[in-house]
Amino acid sequence: MSKLQIYMVGLIVDDMQASLDFYRRLGVDVPEDTESTHVEIEMAGGMMLFLDSDPGRWDPEFKTPSSPDEADGYRTILEFYLDTESKVEAKFEELVGYGYDGFRPPYPTGFGMTFAFVNDPDGNSILLSGDTATR
């Protein structure tokens, strides 16, 4: 069995330009011509960092949390890519079956992926993703 690997770390940002400026100043190699509500940056070692200022595009139930303890919102995401829609569905059901909070059941995005969200025991948002076309 292969080891599960973190695919992406995602940050929900209020002001994309201010965030891009910050991460450039931090030393992250952000492309200069980036003007978007969603930016993906390959980090050393191959992990991806994404910044998104409009998560409502891919999560229709998204609500920006007004406080860190608001249960149905999130600002940070650890994404685990599971290859297929059926693997996302199975892992979601498995984790919910163990009693973890499955706060967003599997759903198709508008760009060919299936997403599901589960909270870890501390309330951190874990995104399970896979290709919708493959079962």
C-alpha positions in Angstrom: 0.0 0.0 0.0 1.4 3.4 -0.9 1.7 6.1 1.7 -1.0 8.8 1.6 0.5 12.2 0.7 -0.7 15.7 1.3 -1.5 17.0 -2.1 -2.2 20.7 -1.4 -2.4 23.1 1.4 -5.0 25.7 0.8 -5.5 29.2 2.3 -8.7 31.1 2.0 -7.7 34.8 1.6 -9.7 38.0 1.8 -7.5 40.1 -0.5 -5.6 38.1 -3.2 -3.2 40.9 -4.1 -2.2 41.6 -0.5 -1.7 37.8 0.0 0.4 37.5 -3.1 2.5 40.4 -2.0 3.0 38.8 1.4 4.0 35.4 0.1 6.3 36.9 -2.5 8.0 38.9 0.3 8.2 35.7 2.3 10.1 34.2 -0.5 7.5 32.0 -2.2 8.0 31.9 -6.0 4.7 33.4 -7.1 4.5 34.1 -10.8 4.4 37.8 -11.5 1.6 37.7 -14.0 -0.8 36.0 -11.6 -4.2 37.8 -11.5 -6.9 35.4 -10.4 -9.2 34.4 -7.5 -7.3 31.0 -7.3 -3.6 30.7 -7.5 -1.6 27.4 -7.3 2.1 27.5 -6.5 4.4 24.5 -6.6 6.6 24.4 -3.5 10.0 22.7 -3.1 9.4 19.0 -2.8 6.4 19.1 -5.1 3.7 20.0 -2.7 1.2 22.6 -3.9 0.1 25.7 -2.0 -3.1 27.4 -3.2 -4.6 30.7 -2.3 -8.3 31.3 -3.1 -10.3 34.4 -2.6 -13.6 33.0 -4.0 -14.1 29.5 -2.7 -17.9 29.8 -3.4 -17.0 28.9 -7.0 -16.1 25.4 -6.0 -17.9 25.0 -2.7 -21.4 26.4 -3.1 -22.0 26.1 0.7 -18.9 28.0 1.7 -19.2 30.7 4.4 -16.2 32.7 5.6 -16.0 32.1 9.3 -16.4 35.3 11.3 -14.4 33.8 14.2 -11.9 30.9 14.4 -14.4 28.7 16.3 -17.2 29.0 13.8 -18.0 25.4 12.9 -19.3 25.6 9.3 -16.5 27.7 7.8 -12.9 27.3 7.2 -9.8 29.3 6.3 -7.1 26.6 6.0 -7.5 23.3 4.1 -5.3 20.2 3.9 -6.1 18.5 0.6 -5.6 14.8 0.1 -6.0 13.6 -3.5 -7.5 10.1 -3.7 -7.6 9.7 -7.5 -11.2 8.8 -8.1 -14.7 9.8 -7.1 -15.5 6.4 -5.7 -12.4 6.6 -3.4 -13.5 10.0 -2.2 -17.0 8.6 -1.4 -15.6 5.5 0.3 -13.1 7.4 2.4 -15.7 10.0 3.4 -18.1 7.2 4.5 -15.3 5.4 6.4 -14.3 8.5 8.3 -17.9 9.5 9.1 -18.4 5.9 10.2 -15.6 6.3 12.7 -17.5 9.3 14.1 -15.6 12.2 12.5 -17.5 15.2 11.4 -18.3 14.9 7.7 -19.4 18.5 7.2 -19.7 18.4 3.4 -20.5 15.1 1.7 -19.0 14.3 -1.7 -20.1 16.6 -4.5 -19.0 17.3 -8.1 -17.3 20.6 -8.8 -17.6 22.4 -12.1 -14.1 21.4 -13.2 -14.2 17.6 -13.2 -13.3 16.9 -9.5 -15.3 15.4 -6.6 -14.7 17.1 -3.3 -15.8 16.1 0.3 -14.8 17.8 3.6 -14.2 16.1 6.9 -13.1 17.8 10.1 -10.3 16.2 12.1 -10.7 15.9 15.9 -9.5 19.5 16.4 -11.8 21.0 13.7 -9.2 21.4 11.0 -10.7 21.1 7.5 -9.6 18.1 5.4 -10.5 18.1 1.8 -10.8 14.8 0.1 -10.5 15.1 -3.7 -10.6 12.9 -6.8 -11.4 13.0 -10.5 -15.1 12.8 -11.1 -14.8 11.0 -14.4 -13.2 8.0 -12.8 -15.0 5.7 -10.5 
